[in-house]
Amino acid sequence: MIYFSVFLIILATFLGGFLALKFKHKLEILMAFSAGLLISLVFFEILPEIEETGALHQISFENLMLTLVIGFLTFHLLEKFLLIHACQEDNCLSQKHRSLGGWGAAGLSFHSFFDGLIVGAGFQVNMILGLTIALAVIFHKISDGLNISVWLLKNKTARRKIFYWLAINSLISALGVIFGSVIFIPAKNLVYFLAFFAGFFLYIGASDLLPEAHREKNSWSLILANILGFLVFFVVARFF
């Protein structure tokens, strides 16, 4: 199942790229759904798992929440340093991210390694957690492929080079999955690792995807897509 997840992550990245090239103005619903998916993953799957594992190893839940906050802030700072964000009054409606071509794609590819790493770590806990995290990452990778392609198109990058960056991004994610599943992490340390990356998912969902989805317009379809994303992992946690 790990290698099948790797295949789907790679496929999702290229799917996002194709969607961006073909329907780049009609993808707000996908981003709203993905945001709900990532945030609900944290609350309904990862937090209960780290609370249970932390109690088993006598780890304070407050310390785990501090680790989550550190993870959130770490990726916030990494993104700010690796990607140039600018939203001026005269161009907010047309562009949220102003990247320097390949530097923007490189920054997004850098954090893709951590996408894969958390999937591998999830499989170390158990198969179900690994698969649910993989599902959330797959939807997120569609968004990644979309963002890379849109950013590069805005910088008038050739399509051939866009697919080059999509390949790099997907392969780095795959390496993260393999690395996270092969390198043994003791359960006492793994729970901190999961808490740290729970902060990462919260950051991506709440501070990146959700504002991006509502950037140009607000509609009931976006709100319903976001709620549907939340319901997916609620149903998984409640019934499966």
C-alpha positions as CSV (number, residue, x, y, z in Angstrom):
1,M,0.0,0.0,0.0
2,I,2.9,2.4,0.6
3,Y,4.1,2.1,-3.0
4,F,0.6,2.4,-4.3
5,S,0.3,5.6,-2.3
6,V,3.6,6.9,-3.8
7,F,2.2,6.2,-7.3
8,L,-1.1,8.1,-6.5
9,I,0.9,11.1,-5.1
10,I,2.9,11.3,-8.3
11,L,-0.2,11.0,-10.4
12,A,-2.0,13.6,-8.3
13,T,0.8,16.2,-8.8
14,F,0.7,15.8,-12.6
15,L,-3.1,15.8,-12.5
16,G,-3.0,19.2,-10.7
17,G,-0.6,20.5,-13.4
18,F,-2.9,19.4,-16.2
19,L,-5.9,20.9,-14.5
20,A,-4.1,24.2,-14.0
21,L,-3.1,24.3,-17.7
22,K,-6.6,23.5,-18.9
23,F,-9.0,24.9,-16.2
24,K,-6.9,27.3,-14.2
25,H,-9.8,29.7,-13.5
26,K,-12.2,27.0,-12.2
27,L,-10.4,25.3,-9.4
28,E,-11.5,27.2,-6.3
29,I,-13.9,24.3,-5.4
30,L,-11.1,21.8,-5.4
31,M,-9.0,24.0,-3.1
32,A,-11.9,24.5,-0.7
33,F,-12.5,20.8,-0.5
34,S,-8.8,20.1,0.0
35,A,-8.6,22.7,2.8
36,G,-11.5,21.0,4.7
37,L,-9.9,17.6,4.1
38,L,-6.5,18.6,5.6
39,I,-8.0,20.4,8.6
40,S,-10.4,17.6,9.5
41,L,-7.5,15.1,9.1
42,V,-5.8,16.9,12.0
43,F,-8.8,17.0,14.3
44,F,-10.4,13.7,13.6
45,E,-7.4,11.4,12.9
46,I,-4.0,12.7,13.9
47,L,-4.9,14.5,17.2
48,P,-6.8,11.4,18.7
49,E,-3.9,9.2,17.6
50,I,-1.2,11.4,19.2
51,E,-3.3,11.8,22.4
52,E,-3.7,8.1,22.8
53,T,0.0,7.3,22.0
54,G,1.2,10.2,24.2
55,A,-0.9,8.9,27.1
56,L,0.5,5.4,26.6
57,H,4.1,6.8,26.9
58,Q,3.2,9.3,29.6
59,I,3.8,12.3,27.4
60,S,2.0,15.5,28.3
61,F,-0.7,16.5,25.8
62,E,0.2,20.2,26.4
63,N,3.7,19.4,25.2
64,L,2.3,17.8,22.1
65,M,0.1,20.8,21.4
66,L,3.2,23.0,21.8
67,T,4.9,20.8,19.2
68,L,1.9,21.3,16.9
69,V,2.2,25.1,17.2
70,I,5.9,24.9,16.6
71,G,5.2,22.9,13.4
72,F,2.7,25.5,12.3
73,L,5.1,28.4,12.8
74,T,8.0,26.5,11.3
75,F,6.3,26.0,8.0
76,H,4.9,29.5,8.0
77,L,8.4,30.9,8.3
78,L,9.8,28.5,5.7
79,E,7.2,29.5,3.2
80,K,7.8,33.1,3.8
81,F,11.5,32.7,3.3
82,L,11.3,30.3,0.3
83,L,8.4,31.9,-1.5
84,I,7.9,35.6,-2.0
85,H,4.3,36.5,-1.0
86,A,3.0,39.9,-2.1
87,C,-0.6,41.0,-2.4
88,Q,-0.8,44.7,-3.3
89,E,-4.1,46.6,-3.6
90,D,-3.9,46.8,-7.3
91,N,-3.4,43.1,-8.1
92,C,-4.9,41.1,-5.2
93,L,-7.8,39.9,-7.4
94,S,-5.5,38.5,-10.1
95,Q,-2.5,37.2,-8.1
96,K,-1.9,36.1,-4.6
97,H,1.6,34.6,-5.0
98,R,4.3,36.5,-6.8
99,S,7.1,34.0,-7.2
100,L,10.4,34.3,-8.9
101,G,9.8,31.6,-11.5
102,G,11.8,28.6,-10.6
103,W,12.5,29.8,-7.0
104,G,8.8,29.6,-6.2
105,A,8.5,26.1,-7.7
106,A,11.7,25.0,-5.8
107,G,10.3,26.2,-2.5
108,L,7.1,24.3,-3.0
109,S,9.1,21.2,-4.0
110,F,11.2,21.5,-0.8
111,H,8.1,21.3,1.4
112,S,6.8,18.4,-0.7
113,F,9.5,16.2,0.9
114,F,7.7,16.7,4.2
115,D,4.3,15.8,2.6
116,G,5.8,12.4,1.8
117,L,7.6,12.1,5.2
118,I,4.4,12.4,7.2
119,V,2.7,9.7,5.0
120,G,5.6,7.3,5.7
121,A,5.4,8.1,9.4
122,G,1.7,7.5,9.4
123,F,2.3,4.0,8.0
124,Q,4.7,3.3,10.8
125,V,1.8,3.9,13.3
126,N,-0.7,1.7,11.5
127,M,-2.0,1.0,8.0
128,I,-5.3,2.9,8.5
129,L,-3.6,6.1,9.6
130,G,-1.1,5.9,6.8
131,L,-3.8,5.5,4.2
132,T,-5.9,8.4,5.6
133,I,-2.9,10.7,5.7
134,A,-2.0,9.5,2.2
135,L,-5.5,10.4,1.0
136,A,-5.2,13.9,2.4
137,V,-1.8,14.4,0.8
138,I,-3.0,13.1,-2.6
139,F,-5.6,15.9,-2.6
140,H,-3.0,18.4,-1.4
141,K,-0.6,17.3,-4.2
142,I,-3.3,18.1,-6.8
143,S,-3.3,21.6,-5.3
144,D,0.5,21.6,-5.4
145,G,0.6,20.7,-9.1
146,L,-2.0,23.4,-9.7
147,N,0.0,26.1,-7.8
148,I,3.3,25.2,-9.4
149,S,1.8,25.4,-12.9
150,V,-0.1,28.6,-12.3
151,W,2.9,30.4,-10.8
152,L,5.2,29.3,-13.6
153,L,2.6,30.3,-16.2
154,K,2.4,33.8,-14.7
155,N,6.2,34.0,-15.2
156,K,5.8,33.0,-18.8
157,T,7.6,29.7,-18.3
158,A,7.5,27.2,-21.2
159,R,5.2,24.2,-20.7
160,R,8.1,21.8,-21.0
161,K,9.8,23.4,-18.0
162,I,6.5,23.3,-16.1
163,F,6.4,19.5,-16.5
164,Y,10.0,19.4,-15.4
165,W,9.1,21.0,-12.1
166,L,6.1,18.8,-11.7
167,A,8.3,15.8,-12.0
168,I,10.8,17.1,-9.5
169,N,8.0,17.9,-7.0
170,S,6.4,14.5,-7.3
171,L,9.7,12.6,-7.0
172,I,10.7,14.6,-3.9
173,S,7.3,13.7,-2.4
174,A,7.9,10.0,-3.2
175,L,11.4,10.1,-1.6
176,G,9.8,11.5,1.5
177,V,7.3,8.7,1.7
178,I,10.0,6.0,1.3
179,F,12.3,7.7,3.7
180,G,9.6,8.1,6.3
181,S,8.5,4.5,6.0
182,V,12.0,3.0,6.0
183,I,13.7,5.0,8.8
184,F,12.5,3.6,12.1
185,I,11.2,6.2,14.5
186,P,10.6,5.0,18.1
187,A,7.0,5.5,19.2
188,K,7.9,8.0,21.9
189,N,9.5,10.2,19.2
190,L,7.0,9.4,16.5
191,V,4.2,11.1,18.5
192,Y,6.1,14.3,18.5
193,F,6.8,13.9,14.8
194,L,3.1,13.5,14.1
195,A,2.2,16.5,16.3
196,F,4.8,18.7,14.4
197,F,3.3,17.8,11.1
198,A,-0.2,18.2,12.3
199,G,0.8,21.9,12.5
200,F,1.9,21.7,8.9
201,F,-1.4,20.4,7.7
202,L,-3.3,23.0,9.7
203,Y,-1.1,25.7,8.1
204,I,-1.6,24.5,4.6
205,G,-5.3,24.1,5.0
206,A,-6.2,27.2,7.0
207,S,-3.6,29.7,5.9
208,D,-3.0,28.7,2.3
209,L,-5.7,26.6,0.6
210,L,-8.8,28.1,2.2
211,P,-7.9,31.8,1.7
212,E,-6.8,31.0,-1.9
213,A,-10.1,29.3,-2.6
214,H,-12.1,32.3,-1.4
215,R,-9.7,34.9,-2.9
216,E,-11.7,35.9,-5.9
217,K,-15.2,35.1,-4.8
218,N,-17.4,33.7,-2.1
219,S,-20.2,31.3,-3.0
220,W,-22.3,28.6,-1.5
221,S,-20.5,26.0,-3.7
222,L,-17.2,26.9,-2.1
223,I,-18.6,26.7,1.4
224,L,-20.3,23.3,0.7
225,A,-17.1,22.0,-0.8
226,N,-15.2,23.0,2.3
227,I,-17.8,21.4,4.6
228,L,-17.7,18.2,2.5
229,G,-14.0,18.1,3.0
230,F,-14.5,18.2,6.7
231,L,-17.1,15.5,6.6
232,V,-14.9,13.0,4.8
233,F,-12.6,12.3,7.8
234,F,-15.4,12.8,10.3
235,V,-17.2,9.9,8.6
236,V,-13.9,7.9,8.5
237,A,-13.2,8.5,12.1
238,R,-16.7,7.9,13.3
239,F,-17.7,4.8,11.4
240,F,-14.4,3.1,10.2
